[in-house]
Amino acid sequence: MNLKVSKTAVDETDYLETSMSVVASAIADPSRVSILCALMDGRAWTATELSTVANIAASTTSAHLAKLLNSRLVTCLSQGRHRYYRLAGSDIAALLETLMVVSMHSGKTLETKTPSHLRVARTCYDHMAGEVAVGIYNFMFKEGWFSPDGNLLSPTGTLQFQNMGVLIDPNSRRKSSCACLDWSERRFHLGGGAGAALMLFFEQKGWITKIAGYREVVITEKGKVAFLRLFQLTVN
């Protein structure tokens, strides 16, 4: 029996493979990785700020940013005389977080040098990552807050979010929830629309504070009390 593969299918496969190689090539540079990791805090950065973070010349930074823009990993916003760069979306943040996990498993195993405050809580683009976020996700999962595939809040989860007062954008095209692999914990934290809404809610309630210019998140005393009450999670 002869199996015929349509030219369209072949073209689509070639396009996908080419696109994947473009993305891989864009990431395959330590300076560009430094830039992308800086943008994981969800803010928009200027090229000058990114050159400082990556410890490279301004002209070199411009070339790296051009490649990241062409690969659609970052976007650029012009405001007055300034241009600001940020990650192209939460899916790019999830990709970077997953790459961090894979990288930690490759080669010689080393003792992690991740600062303890970043391991406890940090931003992963527009949602929270680290020990606290993983603990919250584990509680939600055990309590049945998600659909079987994890891409939606279950009726129980929806009710719990409503009871807390967490508002999720109903018109968003992104998944309402997803399991995002945490690179320092090697377990899942909550991403998607629910993850973003939850971190915003925590910040508005004064349960967390974000350190400007960094990925660090500080859990306040009010937050420690709330997390124990809502998620049976003790934060030291």
MOTA-V701667 format. One record per backbone hydrogen bond with DSSP energy under -1.0 kcal/mol. NH is the residue of the N-H (numbers start at 1). CO is the residue of the C=O. E is the energy in kcal/mol with one decimal. If there is no record, write none. Layout:
NH/CO/E ; NH/CO/E
This chain:
10/6/-1.9 ; 11/7/-2.8 ; 12/8/-2.5 ; 13/9/-2.1 ; 14/10/-2.7 ; 15/11/-2.5 ; 16/12/-2.4 ; 17/13/-2.6 ; 18/14/-2.5 ; 19/15/-2.7 ; 20/16/-2.6 ; 21/17/-2.0 ; 22/18/-2.0 ; 23/19/-2.1 ; 24/20/-2.6 ; 25/21/-2.4 ; 26/22/-2.0 ; 27/23/-1.7 ; 28/24/-1.4 ; 29/27/-2.8 ; 33/29/-2.4 ; 34/30/-2.1 ; 35/31/-1.9 ; 36/32/-2.6 ; 37/33/-2.7 ; 38/34/-1.9 ; 39/35/-1.7 ; 40/37/-1.0 ; 41/38/-1.2 ; 42/39/-1.8 ; 45/85/-3.0 ; 50/46/-2.2 ; 51/47/-2.3 ; 52/48/-1.6 ; 53/49/-2.0 ; 54/50/-2.6 ; 56/51/-2.0 ; 61/57/-2.3 ; 62/58/-2.1 ; 63/59/-1.5 ; 64/60/-2.2 ; 65/61/-2.8 ; 66/62/-2.0 ; 67/63/-1.7 ; 68/64/-2.1 ; 69/65/-2.5 ; 70/66/-2.5 ; 71/67/-1.6 ; 72/69/-1.5 ; 73/68/-2.5 ; 74/68/-1.1 ; 75/86/-2.7 ; 77/84/-3.0 ; 79/82/-3.0 ; 82/79/-1.9 ; 84/77/-3.1 ; 85/45/-3.6 ; 86/75/-1.8 ; 88/73/-2.4 ; 93/89/-1.3 ; 94/90/-2.3 ; 95/91/-1.9 ; 96/92/-2.3 ; 97/93/-2.5 ; 98/94/-2.2 ; 99/95/-2.3 ; 100/96/-2.0 ; 101/97/-1.5 ; 102/98/-2.3 ; 103/99/-2.7 ; 104/100/-1.8 ; 119/115/-1.6 ; 120/116/-1.7 ; 121/117/-1.6 ; 122/129/-2.0 ; 123/215/-2.0 ; 124/127/-3.3 ; 125/40/-3.5 ; 127/124/-1.0 ; 129/122/-3.2 ; 131/119/-3.2 ; 132/120/-2.5 ; 134/130/-2.5 ; 135/131/-2.3 ; 136/132/-2.3 ; 137/133/-2.3 ; 138/134/-2.5 ; 139/135/-1.9 ; 140/136/-2.3 ; 141/137/-2.8 ; 142/138/-2.4 ; 143/139/-1.9 ; 144/141/-1.3 ; 145/140/-2.6 ; 147/152/-2.8 ; 150/147/-1.6 ; 154/145/-2.1 ; 158/154/-3.2 ; 159/155/-2.1 ; 160/156/-2.3 ; 161/157/-2.5 ; 162/158/-2.2 ; 163/159/-2.6 ; 164/160/-1.9 ; 165/161/-1.5 ; 166/161/-2.6 ; 172/169/-1.0 ; 177/151/-1.2 ; 180/189/-3.0 ; 182/187/-3.7 ; 186/182/-2.4 ; 189/180/-2.7 ; 191/178/-3.2 ; 193/175/-2.9 ; 194/176/-3.1 ; 195/191/-1.5 ; 196/192/-2.1 ; 197/193/-2.5 ; 198/194/-2.4 ; 199/195/-2.0 ; 200/196/-2.1 ; 201/197/-2.3 ; 202/198/-2.6 ; 203/199/-2.2 ; 204/200/-2.5 ; 205/201/-2.1 ; 207/202/-2.5 ; 209/218/-2.1 ; 211/216/-2.2 ; 214/211/-2.2 ; 217/121/-1.8 ; 218/209/-3.0 ; 220/207/-2.1 ; 224/220/-2.3 ; 225/221/-1.8 ; 226/222/-2.3 ; 227/223/-3.0 ; 228/224/-1.7 ; 229/225/-2.0 ; 230/226/-3.0 ; 231/227/-2.1 ; 232/228/-1.0 ; 233/227/-1.6
